[in-house]
């Protein structure tokens, strides 16, 4: 969704704001407060370091710098910088992890674990890059995801 000047629309959940329920954004969404429920956005969902989310998130792409309890599903890329934490699973194209993930990761392309990353779960991807210092407690499967 664009405004008249072709700038993508960004909805904001500001600091000190708490939302219970479903949040739907026609453009992008930036969370600086708290959301409990479900988040859906056509474009990008960004969580600030102060943001707290207990929700499943579905979006075009996802960048999480805060703490999330819930599953992430993106058509595009998912990024969790250092100091982020996810208690849930990730599905995306390329997945970059710099923080902690307590759950499984499915990347249709590349999954990269940065030097401070810690993943406890299964990783399925076409390629996997693990930086020195990263921790993976689980296993990795290379190639297409198989459904059981």
N, C-alpha and C positions, 0 to 999 in steps of 0.2 A: 504494500500500500504506500502511495506517495502523496505528499502534499502538492500543491500547485507548482512549487519550484523544483520538482523531481527529487526532493530529499526524502529518503526513506523515513517512514513514521516510526518513532520509538516511544513506547509507553513505559512509564517508570513507576515502580513501587518504591517510594522514597523511604529514607531512614525513619524509623519510628512507626512505620505503617505495617499493619498486620492484616493479611487477607486470609479468610477461611473459605474454601470452596474452589471453584474452577476459574482460572484466569485464561482468557482467550485474547491473543493479540493478532490483529490483521497484518502488522508489520513486525518490528522487533520489540523485545521486552528487556528492560534492565531492572534487576531486583537488587535494591539496596536495603530493604526491610525484610519482612518475613512473609512466606506464603505456605499455607498448609492446605493441600488438596491436589489439584492437577493444573499443569501449565501447558498451554498449546500456543505456538507462535508460527506464523508463516515463514518468518526470517530467523534472525538470531535471538537466542536467549543468553543474556549475560548476567552473571551473579557476581556482585562486588564482594570483597573480602569480608565485609560486615554482614552480608546477606545470609539468611538462614532459610532453607527450604525443606519441607517434608511433603514432597509431591513427585509424581511421575512427570517428566518433562518430555514433550515432543516438539521438535522445531526443525527449521532448516539447518541450523548449526547451533552449537552450544559452547559457551566459554564459562567455566565455573571457577571462581577464585574463592568461594566461601565453602560452606558446609551443606551437603544435601543428603537426605534420606529419601531414596526413591530411585526409579529406573530412568535412564536417559535414552532417547531414541532420536537420532538426527539423520536427515537425508544427506547432509554434508558432513563436515568435520566436527569433532568433539575435542576440546582442550581443557585440561585441568592443570593449571600452573602449580608450582610449589606452594605449600601451605594450604592447598585445597583438600577436602575430604569428601568422598562419596561412599555411602553405604547403600549399594544397589548395583545394578548391571548397566552396561553401556552397549549400545548398538549405533554404529556410525560408519562413515566411509573411512577417513583417516582419524586415528585417535592418538593424541599426545597426552601423556600422563607425567606430571611433575610432582603430584601430591600422593595421597593415599586413596586406593580403591579397594573396598571390601566387597567384591562381587566379580562377575564374569564380564569379559570384554569381547565383543565381536566387531571386528573392523573389516570392511569389504576390501580395503586397500592395505594401508600400513598402520601398525601400532608401534609407537615409540615410547619407551620408558626413560625418563630423564634421570640424572644422577641422584635425586632425592626421592624418586618414586618408590612406592611400596604397593604391590598388588597381591591380594590374597584371593585367588580364583583362577578360572580357566581363561586362556586367551586364544581366540581363533582369528587368524588374519592371513592375508597373502604374504606379507613380510612383517618381521618383528625386529626392532632395534632396541637393545638393552644397553644403556650407558653404564659405565663403571660406577659402582655405588648403588645402583638400583637393586631392589629386592623383588623377586617373584616367588611367591609361595603358592604353588599350583602347577599347572602344566600349560603347554602351548601346542596348538595344532595349526599347521601351515596348510593353506589352501582353502577351498570353499567350505562353508559351514555345512555340516550334514545334519539333517533333521532326523530325530529318532521318534 
